[in-house]
Amino acid sequence: MTSPRNSSRGTPGSPPPDDSTGTPTNAPTDTPTSAPTARPTSDPTTRPTARRTTPVQLTGAPETLLATLYGRAVDSRSERPVLGDTLAADTVRRLDHDFTTMRMSPSEATSVALRARQLDEWTAGFLARHPEATVVHLGCGLDTRVDRLDPGPGVRWFDIDYPEVIALRRQLYPERAGYVTIPSSVTDPAWIDEIPSDRPTMIVAEGLLMYLTEQAGTALLRRLIERAPSGELAFDAFSAFAIRTQWTNRVVRKAGARLYWGTDAAGIAALSPRLETVESVSALEIPGIERLSAGYRLAARLSAKIPTVRDLARLYHCRF
């Protein structure tokens, strides 16, 4: 079975479709938490003299992963980076793609990095508590999370995404001990048999679930929760209203992708009787939002006063 999307793509402020590889994360409108826009052509990650040797052939939902990658690259070149993901910047230089068309501002890049950092922190906390564990990174795209967190020898890490995305990853990123890539739509149940069921499991999905249908997304998460003896789940999700207004999301619109699944706290709780929400934060109130420009901070603060807008995009940390 395949679905519209499968990897870490999109940017804060965009809702996702029916398969797995997403990246949108904050809000469907072009606000501080919406899709990334581009960086000046003087940016070292995009300058014409950069050596570009790796072709990119992605369309639709998979293409949106490039915006998230670019956001992290732009952040890494700022004076005060949130993630400092220099591998993302190096990857942008190597890809034969015109990133200048994304028109990403520094604040939009910071929004992308803040979402990634929040999910990194929840994942790092889990690994600190469980040095012998499994990590399942759904719709990984070209995310460098395994390198940023650099898990210990007791961790088995699985990155899952469409075959064309995994093929691109394998050209760009070196192999490492305990790390496995699985070329598959996340909604195909066959790959789950490759995941060990004997250790606590961390499930991470960034900018993905919105790209799945509700039926496909809930089935995916339930299969993983049922397989693991215990674990945690960290992801971002859009509300039903965000899905209805997805036409405002520039990254999704440009890629010709479509978003499907919008949910809320009640919908998350209904996934499994084993699931408990530990923390939930709006993309408009995410820790570190003070790093955005004054205009973005003001827009976020005012928007967060309206519940429907505040809840357009949220990050969830759950345990089971």
N, C-alpha and C positions, 0 to 999 in steps of 0.2 A: 504494500500500500504506500502511496506517496501522498504528499500534501504540499500546499503552497509554499511552505517555508521551513527552514531547518537550521539556521545558524545565527551567531551573535551579530546582528546587524542593526541598522537604524540608529536613532539617537534619542535622547531624552525628549519626550514629547511626541512620540508617534505610537499609535496602536498597531499590533501585528496580526497575520492570517492563519491558515490551517495546517501548516506543516512545520518543520522545525528549523530554524536558523534565524532567529530574529535579532534585532538590535534596538529598535525603538524603545525608549524607556521613560520619557517623562510626561509629556502632554501633547495632545494632537495638534496643538496650535503653535504658531511661531512665536512662542514666549520664551522666557529664559530656559524653560524645560522642553523646548521643542527641537526638531531636527537640526543637526549641525549645518552650518553654513561655511563658506570657505575662508581660506586664509590668503593673505597677500602673496603675490607671485614671488616676492623676495624671500619668502619663507624657505629655509634650507631644505625642508622636506619636499618642496615642489619645484625648486629651481631647475631650469632647463638643462644645466650641466650635470645633473644627477644621472648616474648610470642606471638605465632601466632595462633589465634583461628578462624579466618574467612576465609573459603575457597574461592578461586577465580576460576570461571569457565567461562572465556571469551575467544573468539577466533576471528580471523579476525580483522575487523576495531575496534570493541569494546575493543579488547585487547590493542590497542595502547594507551588507556587512562592511562595505568599503567606507561608508560614512562614519561608522563607529571607529574603525581603524584610524581613519584620518583625524577624528576628534582626539584620540589618545596621542597621535603623533604631534598635533598642534599643541596640545597641553604639555608635552615633554619639552617643547622648545620655549615655553614661557619662562619668565623670570622666576616665578614661584609655582612650579608644576604640582599638580595634585597627585598624579601617579608617577611621573618621571619615567614613563614607558619608552625608553630609548629604542627598544626592539621594534616597537610600532613605527617609530620614525624611520628606522632603517628599512623596514618592510615597505613603507610608502615610497622610499627612494628606489627600491628595487622593482616595483611593479610598473609595468608599461600601461599606465592609466593617467588620464588628465584629472588630477584631484582639484585643480583650480576651479572647475565648474561647480564645486560644492558650496562655494561662497560661505565658508564657515568663519564666524567671528570668534574671538578669544573666549567670550562668555559662553558661547554654545559649546566650544571644545571643553571648557571647564565643566559644563553640565554633564557631558558624556563621561568625563573622568570621575566626577563625583558619584555617579551611578555605579561605575565599575569599582570604585574604591569601597563603597558601602557593601557590595556583594563580596569583594575580597576580604573585608574585615570579618564578615559573618563566617566565611569559609575558613579563614585563618583561625578564628576562635574555635571552630569545630575541630580542626586538625590539632590544635594545642591540647584539647581535651581528649582526643582520640588519635594518638600517634600511629596506631595500627588501624587503618581505615581505607574505605573506597570512596573515590570522588567520581561522580557522573556529571560531566559538563555537557548539557544539551544544547544543540545548535551553536557550537563553539565558534563558528566563523573563523576569522583570523585573530581571535583574541589570544593574548599572551599570558593568560591567568596562571597557567602552570609554571611559567618562568618567573612571573612576579612573586608567586607564593613559595616557589621552590620547596615542595614538600619533601619530607624525610624518606628514608628507605622503607619504612613500614607502610607507605601509602601507595595504593594502586589507583592511577588516574586514567579515566577514559574520556576522550573528546569525541563527540558524535556529531556528524553533519553530513549533508549531501555528498555523494561521491566526488563531484567536481570541486567542492570546497576542500575536502580532505586531500585530494590530489594536489591542490594549490598549497595547502599547509605543508605537505611533505616536500615540496620543492623549496619552501622558504625556511622552515624551522628544523633544527637538528633533532635526532632521536635522543631520548634520555631514558634512563633506567626507570622501570615502573610506570611508564607512560605508553598508552595505547590509543591509536586513532581508529574509529569505526566509520567506514564510509556507508552511510545509510540515512534515509529519511528517519527522523526521530519517531515518527508515528508507525513505522513498521515494527511490529512486536518481535520479529525474529532476532534482532540484535540483542535484546535483553538477556538472552541465554548466555551471552558472553560476559555478563556482569556477575562477579562473585556474590554469593549471598551469605557469606560467613562473617562479615564485619560490619560495624556501623558505617552508614553510607551518607555522604553529603551529595545532594542533588542541586545543581546550579543551572538556572536558565535565565539568561540575560537577553532582553529584546527578542524573545521567541514566542511566548505563549499567545500573544495577540495574533500571531500569524496562523494559529491553528484554529480549527473549529472547536467549539465547546466539547463536542463528543470525542474528537481525537485527542484534545488536550487532557481532559479528565481521564480518559482511558490510559494515556501514557503515564500520568502521574500515579494513578492507582496501581498500575502494574509495578512501578518502581518501589512504591511504598510497601506493597505486599511482599515484594521479593526480599527486602532488607530486614534484618532482625530489629534494627532501630536506626535512627538517623535524623538528619535535618534537611530542610528545603529552603533555598534562598532564590528569589526570583522577583521580577517586576511584572506588573499587570496593568492593563487599562480597564477603565470602567465601560459599561455599556454605552454611555453617552460619548465617550472618546471614540468608540468604534463607529457610532453614527456620524460623527463629525470628522472622520479620517481624511476627507478630502482636503482638510486644512494642513495636513502633514506633508511638508515639502519632500522629504526623503522618500517616503512611501510612494507619493505621487510620481516623482521623477523616475523611480524604478519600475513603475507600472505594477506594483505589488498591491495586495489587498489584505486588510485586517479583518478578523472574524470574531475572536473571542474577547468579550468584555465581562469582567467579574468584579466581585467585591468581597468584603470579609465573610459574609454569609455563604457566598459561593465557594470560597476557599475552605471554610469549615465543613462544607458538605462533601468535600473530596474523599474524606476518610474519617471514621470515628477515632482513628489513632492520631489524627493530625491536630496539633495545637499551635495557634499563632503566638509566637514569643514577642515579636515586634513588627510594627507596620509603620512606614513613614511615607508621607506624601513627597513626590518629586519636587514640589514647591517648598518643602520644609526640610529637605535633606541636609544632614550635617555638612558644613562647609559652604553652604550657599552664600555666605558672606564673602566668598572669594569672587563672586560675580560682580560685574560693573554696577554702579549705583543705579542706573536705569533698570537693569534686570532685577536687582534686588527689590526695587520699589514695585515693579510689575508683579513679581512673585508674591510679595507681601500683600498687595491689594487683591490679587487673584485668590490667595489662600483664604481670604475672608468669605469667599463664596463656596459653600460645600461642594456643589456640583463641579466646580472648576478645580478646587483643591484635590478632589479624589479622581481626577481624570487619569492620573498615573500614580501608582503607589508601589513601594518595594515591600516585600514580605519576607519575614524570617520565621519559619515554622519548625516544629520538631515532631517526631513520631516514634 
